[in-house]
Amino acid sequence: MPHTPHLLVIANDNAGTTAEATVETVLATLREHAEVEVARTSSPEELDDLFTDRDLAGLRVVVIGGDGSIHAVMAALHRNDLLGGVEVALVPMGTGNDFARTLGLPLDAEEAAPIAATGTARPADLVVDDTGDVTVNGVHVGASAEAGERGAAWKARLGSIGVGKVNLGKLGYPIGALLTALDPPMKRLRVEVDGHVVHDTDHRVLVVALGNGASVGGGTALTPAADPHDGRVDVLIATPARWWSRLRVAALLPFGRHPEDAEVRMLRGSTVTISAAEGEQYDVNSDGEIDGPVRRRTWRVLPGAYRIVVPAAEE
């Protein structure tokens, strides 16, 4: 007799009425394929309570939500030393769903639900910093963090313009990038990749980004070649100093052509350290969560730290 899989489904306890209806539809689909245990959580503390002394053997953890939701769950799994061997599936219900895009998942929650139950898990990398915080999709320092904040506001405004799932909300991040390019926070930063200094404080930078996933802001491919299965992060360093060169780089973003620009550098590595010049600090945007200001931080890749469920074509 075939084994019936067991799913531990984590959903946001603060979902609105419309979202809750979708969650119930997703749960009904999952129950067609597996035994389902549902956990409703709304804080890191509740996630810790869920995972404390929890044996995840034989379970698949299914996250219903967006980049922030999977970030919170992976952070809790890391804090509770439960990463090794755990299987995680994502049913996208966020605003950006950038990690789902990288994984090739359907962005419609109802279409993604069967994959979460029946798909095959493959090893995936996790990025951890020297404070113990995790990054699932991407880390941004400098103008990209500010662009993300501005873009979120524009995304909310434009998301209602359109028909059904086709709307102008995806233009939010590019608009935020263009606005930020006019008056950006240029930082004097030292960037080290795998122990080598690749940028020093004598030249200011517009953006430093570490990509485990390819896109940010709901589909803007900031690190377009990033692969969460290759044991490395893609590192973007953008240094356009003049306003017209900043606008040029921002204009290339929606088309994923910014790596072609002479003032954009792309690298790959397993350990990245960013240090601010004397008297300066910077904020960190990790999967949309803002931390800082900080003077120095180091990130390292944990290759194959857990297993993520992907569509059959990605297995």
GIVEN-V566790 format. One record per backbone hydrogen bond with DSSP energy under -0.5 kcal/mol. CO is the residue of the C=O (numbers start at 1). NH is the residue of the N-H. E is the energy in kcal/mol with one decimal. If there is no record, write none. Layout:
co=CO nh=NH e=E
co=CO nh=NH e=E
//
This chain:
co=3 nh=5 e=-0.6
co=5 nh=35 e=-2.7
co=6 nh=60 e=-1.8
co=7 nh=9 e=-0.7
co=7 nh=37 e=-2.9
co=8 nh=10 e=-0.5
co=8 nh=62 e=-2.7
co=9 nh=11 e=-0.6
co=9 nh=39 e=-3.2
co=10 nh=64 e=-2.5
co=11 nh=41 e=-2.2
co=12 nh=15 e=-1.2
co=16 nh=20 e=-2.9
co=17 nh=21 e=-1.7
co=18 nh=22 e=-1.5
co=19 nh=23 e=-2.5
co=20 nh=24 e=-2.3
co=21 nh=25 e=-1.7
co=22 nh=26 e=-2.6
co=23 nh=27 e=-2.8
co=24 nh=28 e=-2.0
co=25 nh=29 e=-1.9
co=26 nh=30 e=-2.6
co=27 nh=31 e=-2.3
co=28 nh=32 e=-0.7
co=29 nh=32 e=-0.9
co=30 nh=33 e=-1.5
co=30 nh=34 e=-1.6
co=35 nh=7 e=-3.2
co=37 nh=9 e=-3.3
co=39 nh=11 e=-2.3
co=39 nh=41 e=-0.6
co=41 nh=13 e=-2.5
co=43 nh=47 e=-1.7
co=44 nh=48 e=-2.5
co=45 nh=49 e=-2.2
co=46 nh=50 e=-1.9
co=47 nh=51 e=-2.0
co=48 nh=52 e=-2.0
co=51 nh=54 e=-2.1
co=54 nh=56 e=-0.7
co=56 nh=59 e=-2.4
co=58 nh=6 e=-0.7
co=59 nh=87 e=-0.6
co=60 nh=8 e=-2.6
co=60 nh=62 e=-0.6
co=61 nh=63 e=-0.5
co=61 nh=89 e=-3.0
co=62 nh=10 e=-3.3
co=62 nh=64 e=-0.6
co=63 nh=65 e=-0.8
co=63 nh=91 e=-3.2
co=64 nh=12 e=-0.5
co=65 nh=93 e=-1.1
co=65 nh=94 e=-0.6
co=66 nh=70 e=-2.2
co=67 nh=71 e=-2.1
co=68 nh=72 e=-2.1
co=69 nh=73 e=-2.2
co=70 nh=74 e=-2.7
co=71 nh=75 e=-2.3
co=72 nh=76 e=-2.0
co=73 nh=77 e=-2.5
co=74 nh=78 e=-2.3
co=75 nh=79 e=-2.6
co=76 nh=80 e=-1.8
co=77 nh=82 e=-2.9
co=78 nh=81 e=-1.7
co=83 nh=86 e=-2.1
co=86 nh=307 e=-2.5
co=87 nh=61 e=-2.7
co=88 nh=309 e=-2.3
co=89 nh=63 e=-3.2
co=90 nh=92 e=-0.6
co=91 nh=65 e=-2.0
co=97 nh=101 e=-1.7
co=98 nh=102 e=-2.0
co=99 nh=103 e=-2.1
co=100 nh=104 e=-0.6
co=100 nh=105 e=-2.4
co=101 nh=104 e=-1.0
co=103 nh=311 e=-0.6
co=107 nh=109 e=-0.6
co=108 nh=112 e=-2.1
co=109 nh=113 e=-1.6
co=110 nh=114 e=-0.5
co=112 nh=116 e=-1.8
co=113 nh=117 e=-1.4
co=114 nh=118 e=-2.4
co=115 nh=119 e=-2.9
co=120 nh=310 e=-1.8
co=122 nh=308 e=-2.8
co=124 nh=305 e=-0.8
co=124 nh=306 e=-1.5
co=126 nh=302 e=-3.5
co=127 nh=135 e=-2.8
co=128 nh=300 e=-2.5
co=129 nh=132 e=-1.8
co=133 nh=129 e=-2.8
co=135 nh=127 e=-2.2
co=137 nh=212 e=-2.4
co=137 nh=213 e=-2.8
co=138 nh=287 e=-2.4
co=139 nh=210 e=-2.8
co=140 nh=285 e=-2.5
co=141 nh=144 e=-0.5
co=141 nh=208 e=-2.1
co=142 nh=145 e=-0.9
co=142 nh=146 e=-1.3
co=143 nh=147 e=-3.1
co=144 nh=148 e=-2.0
co=145 nh=149 e=-1.6
co=146 nh=150 e=-2.5
co=147 nh=151 e=-3.2
co=148 nh=152 e=-1.9
co=149 nh=153 e=-1.2
co=150 nh=154 e=-1.8
co=151 nh=155 e=-2.8
co=152 nh=156 e=-2.0
co=153 nh=157 e=-1.7
co=154 nh=158 e=-2.8
co=155 nh=159 e=-1.8
co=157 nh=160 e=-0.5
co=158 nh=161 e=-2.0
co=158 nh=168 e=-1.0
co=160 nh=162 e=-0.7
co=161 nh=168 e=-1.8
co=163 nh=166 e=-2.1
co=165 nh=167 e=-0.9
co=166 nh=163 e=-1.9
co=167 nh=170 e=-0.6
co=168 nh=171 e=-2.0
co=169 nh=172 e=-2.0
co=171 nh=175 e=-2.2
co=172 nh=176 e=-2.5
co=173 nh=177 e=-2.7
co=174 nh=178 e=-2.3
co=175 nh=179 e=-2.5
co=176 nh=180 e=-2.2
co=177 nh=181 e=-2.0
co=178 nh=182 e=-0.8
co=179 nh=182 e=-0.7
co=179 nh=183 e=-0.7
co=180 nh=183 e=-0.8
co=184 nh=186 e=-1.3
co=187 nh=189 e=-0.9
co=187 nh=205 e=-3.3
co=188 nh=277 e=-2.3
co=189 nh=191 e=-0.5
co=190 nh=275 e=-2.6
co=191 nh=198 e=-2.7
co=191 nh=199 e=-1.4
co=192 nh=194 e=-0.5
co=192 nh=273 e=-2.4
co=193 nh=196 e=-1.7
co=196 nh=193 e=-2.6
co=196 nh=198 e=-0.6
co=199 nh=191 e=-2.8
co=200 nh=203 e=-1.3
co=205 nh=187 e=-2.4
co=206 nh=143 e=-3.2
co=207 nh=238 e=-2.6
co=208 nh=141 e=-2.5
co=209 nh=211 e=-0.5
co=209 nh=236 e=-2.7
co=210 nh=139 e=-2.5
co=210 nh=212 e=-0.6
co=211 nh=234 e=-2.3
co=214 nh=223 e=-1.9
co=216 nh=220 e=-2.5
co=217 nh=173 e=-0.6
co=219 nh=221 e=-0.7
co=220 nh=216 e=-2.5
co=220 nh=222 e=-2.0
co=221 nh=224 e=-0.7
co=223 nh=226 e=-2.1
co=227 nh=230 e=-1.5
co=228 nh=125 e=-3.4
co=233 nh=269 e=-1.9
co=234 nh=211 e=-3.4
co=234 nh=236 e=-0.5
co=235 nh=267 e=-2.5
co=236 nh=209 e=-2.2
co=237 nh=265 e=-2.7
co=238 nh=206 e=-3.1
co=238 nh=207 e=-1.4
co=242 nh=246 e=-2.1
co=243 nh=247 e=-2.2
co=244 nh=248 e=-1.9
co=245 nh=249 e=-2.1
co=246 nh=250 e=-2.5
co=247 nh=251 e=-2.6
co=248 nh=252 e=-1.3
co=249 nh=253 e=-0.9
co=250 nh=253 e=-0.6
co=250 nh=254 e=-0.6
co=252 nh=255 e=-1.1
co=252 nh=257 e=-1.8
co=253 nh=256 e=-2.0
co=257 nh=260 e=-1.8
co=258 nh=261 e=-1.8
co=261 nh=264 e=-1.6
co=263 nh=239 e=-2.8
co=265 nh=237 e=-2.5
co=267 nh=235 e=-3.2
co=269 nh=233 e=-2.9
co=270 nh=301 e=-2.7
co=271 nh=194 e=-3.1
co=272 nh=299 e=-3.3
co=273 nh=192 e=-2.7
co=274 nh=297 e=-1.9
co=275 nh=190 e=-3.3
co=277 nh=280 e=-2.5
co=282 nh=294 e=-2.8
co=283 nh=142 e=-0.5
co=284 nh=286 e=-0.6
co=284 nh=291 e=-2.6
co=285 nh=140 e=-2.3
co=285 nh=287 e=-0.6
co=286 nh=289 e=-2.3
co=289 nh=286 e=-2.8
co=291 nh=284 e=-3.4
co=294 nh=282 e=-2.3
co=295 nh=276 e=-3.1
co=297 nh=274 e=-2.6
co=298 nh=130 e=-1.5
co=299 nh=272 e=-2.8
co=300 nh=128 e=-2.6
co=301 nh=303 e=-0.8
co=302 nh=126 e=-1.5
co=302 nh=305 e=-1.3
co=306 nh=124 e=-2.7
co=307 nh=88 e=-3.0
co=308 nh=122 e=-2.5
co=310 nh=120 e=-0.6
co=311 nh=314 e=-1.9
co=312 nh=315 e=-1.3
//
